[in-house]
Amino acid sequence: MKTVLIKFLFIFLFGNIIFASPLKEPPIHQLRIYEIPKENVKVFHERFRDHAHRIMKKYGFKIVSTWESSYESKVEFIYLLEWKDEKAMKKSWANFMEDQEWKDIKKQTGALYGAFVENIEDRTLILTDYSPQKHLLEK
């Protein structure tokens, strides 16, 4: 009986180690804050909603949420993204910035309305090991 128990424990312990799925790294998040000229707030939101967001989706952007804020007499557009990892984030941004449709839209809207963004703050957020929530988007 002792031999059977030892064999069972051996198979159970080493089988779980060998066949267990690898630990999945938690995602990273990216916080983007755009300072928007007050005269372009409405057209900025229209461009982001109707064009940027749609094109971003083609390149794997996962927007968690968007906000508008007033800070020190400035209007800010803030959004939070979730990424698999930093490599995916960088690749997606590079692809988005090279997208010809996006370049054309920026050129056309810029010619009509001037600057859409006066300043951009960009932060990559790495979850702590004690963060109560690892994924902000539903799976």
Residue pairs with C-beta under 8 A, 6 or more apart in sequence:
25 85
26 127
26 131
26 134
26 135
27 82
27 83
27 84
27 85
27 127
27 134
27 135
28 82
28 83
28 85
28 86
28 89
28 124
28 125
28 126
28 127
29 64
29 80
29 81
29 82
29 83
29 124
29 125
29 127
29 136
30 80
30 81
30 83
30 89
30 122
30 123
30 124
30 125
31 78
31 79
31 80
31 121
31 122
31 123
31 125
32 78
32 79
32 80
32 81
32 120
32 121
32 122
33 76
33 77
33 78
33 120
33 121
33 122
34 44
34 76
34 77
34 78
34 117
34 119
34 120
35 74
35 75
35 76
35 117
35 118
35 119
35 120
36 44
36 75
36 76
36 77
36 116
36 117
36 118
37 75
37 114
37 115
37 116
37 118
38 75
39 113
40 113
40 114
40 115
40 116
41 68
41 75
43 109
43 112
43 113
43 116
44 77
44 116
44 117
45 68
45 77
47 105
47 109
47 116
48 66
48 77
51 101
51 102
51 105
52 102
52 105
53 61
53 63
55 96
55 99
55 101
55 102
56 63
56 92
56 96
58 99
59 92
59 95
59 96
59 99
60 88
60 92
61 81
61 92
61 96
62 81
62 82
62 83
62 137
63 79
63 80
63 81
64 79
64 80
64 81
64 82
64 136
64 137
65 79
65 80
66 77
66 78
66 79
66 80
67 77
67 78
67 79
68 75
68 76
68 77
68 78
69 75
69 76
69 78
70 76
80 136
81 89
82 135
82 136
82 137
83 89
83 92
86 124
89 124
96 102
106 116
109 116
110 116
127 134
